[in-house]
Amino acid sequence: MQRSHDYWMAKAIAEARKAEAKHEVPIGCVIVRDDRIIARAHNLRESKQDPAAHAELLAIRKAARKLSSWRLLDTTLYVTLEPCLMCMGAIILARIPRVVFGCFDPKAGAAGSLYDLSNDPRLNHRLELVSGIRSAECSLQLSSFFTALRKRRRGEAEG
């Protein structure tokens, strides 16, 4: 049975909840092959104090280890927020053929917002993009997190 983009995005959203529980920006990612998850991850930049600990990069590394190959052919990457330049670079280098994301990132997106690396003819790999899957839910998760963060910071500044 082939599961829907909506189904897999729900799994990515669950990963994003794990990030939020750790006071990380709630971005989650799953990589699917043959209708099953081969890797899952969420943002860990604060926990690891690593600027590259984005959900997509962590999931790509796990998937490569699982498949014993850096070429992640026949996979689909699901992520709650449009990938940034760094993550799109890794996606392209890993030869991931399809990326499905929830909401656009107008400040850092590299899959249609600021840039679109998915079909740049100068690169040696092109990929299919599917956007807007559970977009409202993904967007609300992020905006709620940042609203709460601002309130916490104001409270700390006043206290």
SERO-4910 file (N, C-alpha, C, O; in steps of 0.05 Angstrom, whole numbers):
BEGIN
 pado doro    nc1    nc2    nc3   cac1   cac2   cac3    cc1    cc2    cc3    oc1    oc2    oc3
  Met    A     17    -24      0      0      0      0     18     25      0     35     28     17
  Gln    A     14     42    -19     29     67    -21     16     88     -3     -7     96     -8
  Arg    A     30     98     17     19    118     35     21    145     23     38    150      5
  Ser    A      5    164     32      3    191     21     24    209     32     36    204     53
  His    A     28    231     18     46    252     28     36    262     55     53    268     73
  Asp    A     10    264     59     -1    273     84      7    255    107     13    264    129
  Tyr    A      6    229    102     14    209    122     43    213    131     49    214    155
  Trp    A     61    215    112     89    218    118     95    245    131    113    247    148
  Met    A     81    266    122     86    292    135     77    291    164     89    305    181
  Ala    A     57    276    171     49    273    199     72    261    215     76    269    238
  Lys    A     87    244    203    110    232    217    132    253    221    145    254    241
  Ala    A    136    270    201    156    292    203    147    312    225    163    322    240
  Ile    A    121    317    226    110    335    247    115    323    274    121    338    293
  Ala    A    112    297    277    117    284    303    147    288    311    153    292    334
  Glu    A    165    287    291    193    292    297    197    321    306    213    327    324
  Ala    A    183    339    293    185    368    300    176    372    329    187    388    343
  Arg    A    156    357    338    147    359    366    169    351    385    172    362    407
  Lys    A    185    331    377    208    322    394    228    345    397    239    349    418
  Ala    A    232    359    375    251    382    376    240    403    395    254    414    412
  Glu    A    215    409    392    202    430    409    204    422    439    208    440    455
  Ala    A    201    397    445    203    388    473    231    393    484    234    394    509
  Lys    A    250    395    467    278    400    475    285    430    472    308    438    474
  His    A    265    447    468    268    476    464    285    482    439    299    501    438
  Glu    A    282    464    419    294    468    393    273    479    374    249    475    379
  Val    A    281    492    353    262    501    332    248    476    321    262    457    313
  Pro    A    222    475    322    207    450    315    207    444    285    187    451    271
  Ile    A    228    432    276    230    423    248    236    393    249    255    385    263
  Gly    A    220    378    235    224    349    234    226    339    206    217    351    187
  Cys    A    239    316    203    245    304    177    244    274    178    253    262    198
  Val    A    232    262    158    234    233    154    242    227    125    235    243    107
  Ile    A    257    206    121    265    197     94    252    170     90    255    152    106
  Val    A    238    168     68    222    144     62    232    131     37    240    143     17
  Arg    A    233    104     38    241     88     15    224     62     16    221     50     38
  Asp    A    213     55     -6    196     31     -8    173     31     13    167     11     26
  Asp    A    161     55     16    138     59     34    144     53     63    126     43     78
  Arg    A    169     58     72    175     57    100    197     77    107    213     84     90
  Ile    A    197     85    131    217    105    141    243     91    144    246     71    158
  Ile    A    264    103    131    291     92    135    308    110    153    328    102    164
  Ala    A    299    135    157    313    153    176    293    175    185    275    183    170
  Arg    A    297    184    209    281    206    220    299    223    238    318    213    250
  Ala    A    293    248    239    309    267    255    294    292    260    274    298    247
  His    A    304    308    279    293    334    284    316    353    291    339    344    296
  Asn    A    311    379    290    332    399    295    345    394    322    331    387    342
  Leu    A    371    396    323    387    394    348    409    415    349    429    410    362
  Arg    A    405    437    336    426    458    336    433    468    364    456    471    370
  Glu    A    413    473    380    418    483    407    430    461    425    449    466    439
  Ser    A    418    437    424    428    415    441    457    408    435    473    403    453
  Lys    A    464    407    409    491    400    401    509    424    397    533    420    394
  Gln    A    498    448    399    513    472    393    528    469    366    552    474    364
  Asp    A    512    460    347    523    454    320    505    468    299    482    461    297
  Pro    A    516    487    285    500    501    265    490    484    242    472    491    228
  Ala    A    502    460    239    494    442    217    475    420    226    468    403    211
  Ala    A    466    421    251    449    400    262    420    405    255    402    404    272
  His    A    415    409    229    388    412    218    375    385    215    390    365    211
  Ala    A    349    383    217    335    358    215    342    343    189    347    319    190
  Glu    A    343    357    167    349    344    142    377    332    141    380    309    132
  Leu    A    397    346    150    424    336    150    427    312    168    440    292    161
  Leu    A    415    313    191    416    290    210    403    266    198    413    243    200
  Ala    A    380    270    185    365    247    173    381    236    149    382    212    145
  Ile    A    393    253    133    408    244    110    432    227    119    437    206    108
  Arg    A    445    236    140    468    220    151    459    192    160    472    172    155
  Lys    A    436    192    175    425    166    184    418    148    161    424    124    161
  Ala    A    405    159    141    396    143    118    420    132    103    420    109     94
  Ala    A    441    148    100    465    139     86    478    116    101    488     97     89
  Arg    A    479    118    127    490     96    144    473     71    141    484     49    138
  Lys    A    447     75    141    429     52    140    431     37    113    432     13    111
  Leu    A    434     53     91    436     41     64    464     35     56    469     23     35
  Ser    A    483     42     73    512     39     67    519     52     40    534     41     24
  Ser    A    507     75     35    512     90     10    505    119     14    485    126     27
  Trp    A    522    136      2    515    165      3    495    172    -18    483    194    -16
  Arg    A    490    155    -37    470    160    -57    443    150    -47    438    126    -45
  Leu    A    425    168    -41    399    161    -30    378    160    -52    358    174    -51
  Leu    A    384    144    -72    366    141    -95    340    128    -86    340    113    -66
  Asp    A    319    132   -100    293    120    -94    283    127    -66    269    111    -53
  Thr    A    289    151    -57    279    160    -31    263    185    -34    265    199    -54
  Thr    A    247    191    -14    233    217    -12    238    228     15    235    215     36
  Leu    A    247    254     16    252    268     41    228    285     47    220    301     31
  Tyr    A    216    282     71    194    298     81    204    315    103    217    305    122
  Val    A    199    341    101    208    360    122    187    381    126    173    389    107
  Thr    A    184    390    151    162    408    158    166    436    147    146    451    143
  Leu    A    191    445    143    197    472    133    214    470    108    232    452    106
  Glu    A    210    487     89    226    488     65    256    488     72    265    503     89
  Pro    A    271    470     59    300    468     65    315    494     58    308    509     40
  Cys    A    336    499     74    354    521     70    375    514     49    375    492     38
  Leu    A    392    533     43    414    528     23    431    505     31    437    488     14
  Met    A    439    503     56    457    481     65    443    454     61    455    436     51
  Cys    A    418    453     70    403    428     68    397    420     39    399    397     31
  Met    A    390    440     22    386    434     -6    412    424    -19    412    406    -36
  Gly    A    434    436    -11    460    426    -21    465    397    -14    473    382    -31
  Ala    A    459    390     11    462    362     19    443    343      5    450    321     -2
  Ile    A    418    353      1    398    337    -13    407    331    -42    405    309    -51
  Ile    A    418    351    -55    427    348    -82    451    330    -83    453    312   -100
  Leu    A    470    333    -64    494    316    -64    487    287    -58    500    269    -67
  Ala    A    465    283    -42    457    256    -35    439    243    -57    432    220    -56
  Arg    A    434    258    -78    418    249   -101    389    241    -94    378    223   -105
  Ile    A    378    255    -74    351    249    -66    332    260    -88    334    283    -95
  Pro    A    315    243    -99    299    251   -122    274    267   -116    264    281   -134
  Arg    A    265    266    -91    239    280    -85    240    292    -57    248    278    -38
  Val    A    232    317    -55    230    331    -29    201    341    -26    191    354    -44
  Val    A    189    334     -4    162    343      3    165    360     28    175    350     49
  Phe    A    155    385     27    156    401     51    130    414     58    112    416     41
  Gly    A    128    422     83    103    433     94    100    462     86     85    468     67
  Cys    A    113    480    100    110    509     94    135    521     83    157    511     87
  Phe    A    131    543     69    153    558     57    168    573     79    156    580     99
  Asp    A    194    579     74    210    595     92    220    619     77    240    618     63
  Pro    A    205    641     79    212    665     63    238    678     71    249    694     56
  Lys    A    249    671     94    275    683    103    299    667     95    321    678     93
  Ala    A    296    640     91    320    624     85    315    601     66    332    584     62
  Gly    A    291    600     54    284    577     37    299    576     11    304    596     -3
  Ala    A    308    551      4    323    547    -21    308    527    -39    321    514    -56
  Ala    A    282    525    -36    266    508    -53    242    523    -64    220    512    -68
  Gly    A    247    549    -69    225    565    -81    222    593    -69    213    611    -83
  Ser    A    229    597    -44    225    623    -31    246    643    -39    241    661    -55
  Leu    A    270    640    -28    292    658    -36    307    648    -60    314    663    -78
  Tyr    A    311    622    -61    325    608    -82    309    583    -90    291    575    -76
  Asp    A    316    572   -113    305    546   -120    327    530   -133    333    532   -157
  Leu    A    340    514   -116    362    497   -125    352    471   -137    369    455   -147
  Ser    A    327    465   -136    316    439   -145    320    434   -174    323    411   -182
  Asn    A    320    454   -191    321    450   -220    342    468   -233    339    475   -256
  Asp    A    363    475   -218    383    493   -229    399    477   -250    412    457   -243
  Pro    A    399    485   -275    412    470   -296    443    469   -293    456    453   -306
  Arg    A    454    486   -276    482    486   -272    491    463   -254    515    457   -252
  Leu    A    472    451   -240    478    429   -221    474    403   -235    460    401   -255
  Asn    A    487    382   -224    486    356   -237    462    339   -228    460    316   -237
  His    A    445    349   -210    422    333   -201    398    352   -199    400    374   -188
  Arg    A    376    342   -208    350    357   -205    332    340   -189    334    315   -189
  Leu    A    313    352   -176    295    337   -159    267    348   -161    262    371   -169
  Glu    A    248    331   -155    220    339   -155    214    352   -128    222    342   -107
  Leu    A    199    374   -128    190    387   -104    160    385   -101    146    389   -121
  Val    A    151    379    -77    122    380    -71    120    398    -46    133    392    -26
  Ser    A    105    420    -48    103    438    -25     75    440    -15     56    433    -29
  Gly    A     72    451      9     46    457     20     32    434     33      8    436     38
  Ile    A     45    412     38     32    389     51     30    395     81     50    398     95
  Arg    A      5    396     91     -1    403    119     12    430    126     22    433    148
  Ser    A     12    448    107     25    474    110     16    490    134     32    500    149
  Ala    A    -11    491    138    -21    507    160    -12    496    187     -5    511    205
  Glu    A    -12    470    190     -3    457    214     27    462    219     35    468    242
  Cys    A     43    459    199     72    464    201     78    493    208     94    498    225
  Ser    A     64    511    195     68    539    200     59    547    228     73    562    242
  Leu    A     36    536    237     27    542    264     46    532    285     51    545    306
  Gln    A     57    508    281     76    497    300    100    515    303    109    520    326
  Leu    A    111    526    281    133    544    282    126    571    295    141    581    312
  Ser    A    104    583    286     97    609    297     90    607    326     97    626    341
  Ser    A     77    586    335     71    583    364     97    580    380     99    592    402
  Phe    A    116    566    370    142    562    383    156    590    387    165    596    409
  Phe    A    157    605    365    171    631    367    156    651    384    168    668    397
  Thr    A    129    650    384    113    667    402    120    661    431    124    679    447
  Ala    A    120    635    438    126    627    465    155    634    472    160    642    495
  Leu    A    174    631    454    202    638    459    204    668    465    219    675    484
  Arg    A    191    685    449    192    713    454    181    720    482    192    737    496
  Lys    A    159    707    490    147    712    516    166    704    538    169    718    558
  Arg    A    179    681    535    198    671    555    221    691    558    229    698    580
  Arg    A    231    701    535    254    719    536    246    746    549    261    758    563
  Arg    A    221    755    543    212    780    555    209    777    585    217    794    601
  Gly    A    199    753    594    196    748    622    223    747    636    226    756    659
  Glu    A    243    735    623    270    734    635    282    761    637    296    767    656
  Ala    A    277    778    617    289    805    617    276    822    639    289    839    651
  Glu    A    250    818    644    236    833    664    242    823    692    241    838    711
  Gly    A    248    797    694    252    785    721    279    787    731    285    778    753
***
